[in-house]
Amino acid sequence: MADGSESARAQSAPASVNGAPPGGAAAPSPEDAYLERRTLRRGSAGPLLLTGLGVAYVVSGDFSGWNFGLAEGGFGGLAIAALLMGLMYACMVFALAELAAILPTAGGGYGFARRALGPWGGFLTGTAILIEYVLAPAAISIFIGDYVESLGLFGLESGWPVYLACFAIFIGIHLWGVGEALRFSLVVTAIAVAALLIFAVGAFTDFDADSLNNIPVDHSAFGAGSWLPFGLLGIWSAFPFGMWFFLGVEGVPLAAEETRDPARTLPKAMAWSMGILLLLALVTFLAATGARGPGAVQDAGNPLVEALQPGGKATVLSRIVNYAGLAGLVASFFSLIFAGSRQLFALSRAGYLPRFLSLTSSRKAPFLGLLVPGAIGFALAAWTGDGARMLNTAVFGATISYALMSLSHIVLRRREPGLERPYRTPGGTVTSSIAFVLACSALVATFLVDKDAAFIALGVYAVALAYFAFYSRHRLVAAAPEEEFAALAEAEAELSRD
């Protein structure tokens, strides 16, 4: 394996991520040399850029995708599902804010689970996150292609040249540097958010509460009625689509090593991001369904545009929203590439995945962590062209990680109550327990919507677990910060037993 001899030496006694030789004169240790080649640019992100990153992960979900849940649960079913999923994300974000303040590293959820649930728990969590952040950009590149074609931009048609351009251009910006990348993301996200608010103002002028129950009722469904046309089961089936208003916000901690004062900045940025997303979800959902009724937008690829076009006639406002939808897709695509590269970087640096994938460039960008997932994403997009299937697979991976991250918060609170916590989750384990239960419910709901996507994700999981079981778990790098953090816990526990 590349980097093999250097990495093997790095498995010796733990060393600080920023460790320096005493007096600055001695040669760096093998552990320091290993980590020096795997260093991100520190202090590049403050509260504003991180808040923008949190919103950017998600904003494309406001423009499309969520509306397909209307066909599963109707207005009432999707409304309740979105409310419960919003509660799940809010509880999880508060729990992750505490964990991110304790362990501010690029490992994010993998690092939290590694300390709470051991190497297997860490790998299971990190792999689930990686499935989400590799497949979601591939799916969104297909949606971008569809928008480019529908808008008639540059004379291009949806297909592999559009997907290739997306990956090449936006990965190139990431390779330029994290500060530049996050600033670009903030600008595009601000355009998308402004357009959502403009859309809501325009759509609310045509709001009609009587049209909210215009989906025919399936009287054979238990509990069916005008507000729940598909009954109580429809609420559960709509869970994955209610997630689209928030999917990805949990990725903010992945920027921890590139954040100024992460223990203070990360909790603040995560709370702001979640607040903005809750507001956008509320106004988008009500405005889009109230303008023409759920029946008119439930199958639309661009529901916001459809809500503004009675009779299919384009208006100035609908054209603005159509272009803004493309901006929202670009923002989410761009930010999800960032998240996937940082999760891959952390897992590779610690030896869970091939170590050469964590090497960083002179600009402190994990270049292989960007290029390899990008190549996989482009290949999947060009080969399948099935964005919905890939996004459903990503949702399945996401729900597994949510359950494990929430469980990690519960375990650490109970096992290590004296652990220094610069930020504490309001409600403690009650909050993370709510997130855990709802995440498990959402995981089961994915089988109700797309069994094939769920089994595809399980197949990827099986291959990854075989690699870990038979190879990488015997070659972990003790000097990696997440492994050091876990080793410290084990040492403290052994001292307390003595």
Order of alpha helices (4+ residues) and beta strands (2+ residues): alpha-alpha-alpha-alpha-alpha-alpha-alpha-alpha-alpha-alpha-alpha-alpha-alpha-alpha-alpha-alpha-alpha-alpha-alpha
